[in-house]
Amino acid sequence: MPMRISHSLVLATALLLAMPLGGCVSSSQCVSAECQADATITAGVKEKLKEHRELSAPNMVYVQTRGGVVYLTGQVTTDLQRDTAESIAGQVPGVVNVVNNLSLSYSGR
Protein backbone atom coordinates (compact mmCIF):
# COMPACT_ATOMS: atom_id res chain seq x y z
CA MET A 1 0.00 0.00 0.00
CA PRO A 2 1.55 3.37 -1.00
CA MET A 3 2.36 5.80 1.79
CA ARG A 4 0.57 9.18 1.67
CA ILE A 5 2.39 12.25 2.87
CA SER A 6 0.27 15.10 4.12
CA HIS A 7 0.62 18.60 2.70
CA SER A 8 1.43 19.89 6.19
CA LEU A 9 4.33 17.45 6.57
CA VAL A 10 5.77 18.48 3.20
CA LEU A 11 5.47 22.17 4.10
CA ALA A 12 7.06 21.65 7.52
CA THR A 13 9.95 19.75 5.94
CA ALA A 14 10.45 22.49 3.33
CA LEU A 15 10.51 25.17 6.03
CA LEU A 16 13.07 23.21 8.07
CA LEU A 17 15.27 22.78 5.01
CA ALA A 18 15.03 26.50 4.23
CA MET A 19 16.19 27.52 7.72
CA PRO A 20 19.92 27.33 6.89
CA LEU A 21 19.33 30.08 4.30
CA GLY A 22 19.18 32.52 7.20
CA GLY A 23 22.90 32.01 7.73
CA CYS A 24 24.33 34.65 9.98
CA VAL A 25 21.02 36.57 10.06
CA SER A 26 19.66 34.11 12.62
CA SER A 27 22.92 34.08 14.58
CA SER A 28 23.44 36.30 17.57
CA GLN A 29 27.00 36.91 16.32
CA CYS A 30 26.13 39.01 13.27
CA VAL A 31 29.24 41.17 12.98
CA SER A 32 30.12 41.39 9.28
CA ALA A 33 28.83 44.27 7.18
CA GLU A 34 27.02 41.85 4.84
CA CYS A 35 25.33 40.08 7.73
CA GLN A 36 24.19 43.37 9.24
CA ALA A 37 22.92 44.56 5.86
CA ASP A 38 20.96 41.31 5.47
CA ALA A 39 19.44 41.74 8.93
CA THR A 40 18.41 45.29 8.02
CA ILE A 41 16.82 44.09 4.78
CA THR A 42 14.94 41.30 6.56
CA ALA A 43 13.60 43.76 9.14
CA GLY A 44 12.58 46.18 6.38
CA VAL A 45 10.72 43.51 4.41
CA LYS A 46 8.92 42.29 7.52
CA GLU A 47 7.90 45.84 8.39
CA LYS A 48 6.56 46.51 4.88
CA LEU A 49 4.65 43.20 4.87
CA LYS A 50 2.94 44.18 8.15
CA GLU A 51 1.46 47.21 6.35
CA HIS A 52 -0.62 44.88 4.16
CA ARG A 53 -3.50 43.33 6.09
CA GLU A 54 -4.23 40.92 3.27
CA LEU A 55 -0.92 39.19 4.07
CA SER A 56 -1.64 38.74 7.78
CA ALA A 57 -3.11 35.63 9.43
CA PRO A 58 -4.15 33.08 8.38
CA ASN A 59 -1.35 33.68 5.85
CA MET A 60 2.20 32.91 6.96
CA VAL A 61 5.04 34.76 5.24
CA TYR A 62 8.56 34.12 6.51
CA VAL A 63 11.51 36.27 5.40
CA GLN A 64 15.21 35.46 5.32
CA THR A 65 17.99 37.35 3.57
CA ARG A 66 21.38 36.16 2.41
CA GLY A 67 23.72 38.34 0.38
CA GLY A 68 20.92 40.78 -0.41
CA VAL A 69 18.70 38.00 -1.76
CA VAL A 70 15.36 37.79 0.06
CA TYR A 71 13.80 34.35 0.46
CA LEU A 72 10.04 34.26 1.06
CA THR A 73 8.58 31.03 2.42
CA GLY A 74 5.26 30.05 3.94
CA GLN A 75 1.67 30.04 2.70
CA VAL A 76 -0.78 32.58 1.34
CA THR A 77 -4.33 32.17 0.07
CA THR A 78 -4.16 33.62 -3.44
CA ASP A 79 -1.77 34.19 -6.33
CA LEU A 80 -2.33 37.94 -5.91
CA GLN A 81 -1.10 37.77 -2.28
CA ARG A 82 1.92 35.74 -3.41
CA ASP A 83 2.76 38.34 -6.08
CA THR A 84 2.11 41.23 -3.67
CA ALA A 85 4.55 39.84 -1.10
CA GLU A 86 7.22 39.47 -3.78
CA SER A 87 6.64 43.00 -5.06
CA ILE A 88 6.83 44.47 -1.56
CA ALA A 89 10.07 42.64 -0.80
CA GLY A 90 11.64 43.86 -4.04
CA GLN A 91 10.98 47.50 -3.12
CA VAL A 92 13.04 47.44 0.08
CA PRO A 93 16.42 49.20 -0.29
CA GLY A 94 19.36 46.82 -0.65
CA VAL A 95 17.38 43.90 -2.08
CA VAL A 96 19.28 42.30 -4.96
CA ASN A 97 16.70 39.62 -5.82
CA VAL A 98 13.61 37.96 -4.36
CA VAL A 99 13.15 34.18 -4.34
CA ASN A 100 9.43 33.59 -3.89
CA ASN A 101 8.84 30.13 -2.42
CA LEU A 102 5.39 31.01 -1.05
CA SER A 103 2.85 28.27 -1.63
CA LEU A 104 -0.90 28.54 -1.90
CA SER A 105 -3.05 27.07 0.83
CA TYR A 106 -5.78 24.69 -0.29
CA SER A 107 -8.43 27.34 0.29
CA GLY A 108 -6.77 29.49 -2.36
CA ARG A 109 -7.10 26.97 -5.18
TAZIRA-V512255 format. One record per pair of residues at least 6 apart in sequence whose ideal C-beta (glycine too) atoms are under 7 Angstrom apart, sorted by the first residue. I is the first residue (numbers start at 0). J is the second residue. D is the distance in Angstrom with one decimal. If there is no record, write none. Layout:
i:I j:J d:D
i:I j:J d:D
This chain:
i:10 j:74 d:6.9
i:10 j:102 d:6.8
i:14 j:72 d:6.0
i:17 j:70 d:6.6
i:17 j:72 d:5.1
i:20 j:63 d:5.0
i:20 j:65 d:5.6
i:20 j:70 d:5.1
i:21 j:63 d:4.4
i:22 j:65 d:5.1
i:23 j:29 d:5.1
i:23 j:31 d:6.8
i:23 j:34 d:3.9
i:24 j:34 d:6.6
i:24 j:37 d:5.0
i:24 j:38 d:5.3
i:24 j:41 d:5.8
i:24 j:63 d:6.2
i:24 j:64 d:6.0
i:29 j:35 d:5.9
i:29 j:38 d:5.7
i:33 j:66 d:6.6
i:36 j:93 d:5.9
i:37 j:64 d:4.1
i:37 j:65 d:6.2
i:39 j:93 d:6.9
i:40 j:64 d:4.5
i:40 j:67 d:6.7
i:40 j:69 d:6.5
i:40 j:91 d:5.9
i:40 j:93 d:4.8
i:40 j:94 d:5.9
i:41 j:62 d:5.3
i:41 j:63 d:6.5
i:41 j:64 d:4.5
i:43 j:91 d:4.3
i:44 j:62 d:4.8
i:44 j:69 d:5.8
i:44 j:88 d:4.8
i:44 j:91 d:5.1
i:45 j:62 d:5.4
i:47 j:87 d:4.9
i:47 j:91 d:6.1
i:48 j:54 d:5.4
i:48 j:60 d:5.8
i:48 j:84 d:6.4
i:48 j:87 d:5.9
i:51 j:83 d:6.5
i:51 j:87 d:6.7
i:53 j:80 d:5.9
i:54 j:60 d:5.7
i:54 j:75 d:6.8
i:54 j:80 d:5.9
i:54 j:83 d:6.7
i:54 j:84 d:5.9
i:58 j:74 d:6.5
i:58 j:75 d:4.5
i:58 j:76 d:6.2
i:58 j:80 d:6.3
i:59 j:73 d:3.9
i:59 j:74 d:5.3
i:60 j:71 d:6.1
i:60 j:73 d:4.8
i:60 j:75 d:6.7
i:60 j:84 d:5.4
i:60 j:101 d:6.6
i:61 j:72 d:4.7
i:61 j:73 d:4.7
i:62 j:69 d:6.3
i:62 j:71 d:6.2
i:63 j:70 d:4.7
i:67 j:93 d:5.9
i:67 j:94 d:6.2
i:67 j:95 d:3.6
i:68 j:95 d:5.6
i:68 j:96 d:4.8
i:68 j:98 d:6.3
i:69 j:88 d:4.7
i:69 j:94 d:5.4
i:69 j:97 d:4.8
i:70 j:98 d:4.9
i:70 j:100 d:6.6
i:71 j:84 d:5.7
i:71 j:85 d:6.6
i:71 j:88 d:6.2
i:71 j:97 d:6.6
i:71 j:98 d:7.0
i:71 j:99 d:5.1
i:71 j:100 d:6.1
i:71 j:101 d:5.3
i:72 j:100 d:4.8
i:72 j:101 d:6.8
i:73 j:101 d:5.8
i:74 j:101 d:6.8
i:74 j:102 d:5.4
i:74 j:104 d:4.8
i:75 j:81 d:5.2
i:75 j:84 d:6.7
i:75 j:101 d:5.3
i:75 j:103 d:6.6
i:75 j:107 d:6.9
i:76 j:103 d:7.0
i:76 j:104 d:5.6
i:76 j:106 d:5.8
i:76 j:107 d:4.0
i:77 j:107 d:4.9
i:78 j:103 d:7.0
i:81 j:99 d:6.6
i:81 j:101 d:4.7
i:81 j:103 d:6.9
i:84 j:101 d:6.1
i:85 j:97 d:5.2
i:85 j:99 d:4.4
i:88 j:94 d:6.3
i:88 j:97 d:4.7
i:89 j:97 d:5.0
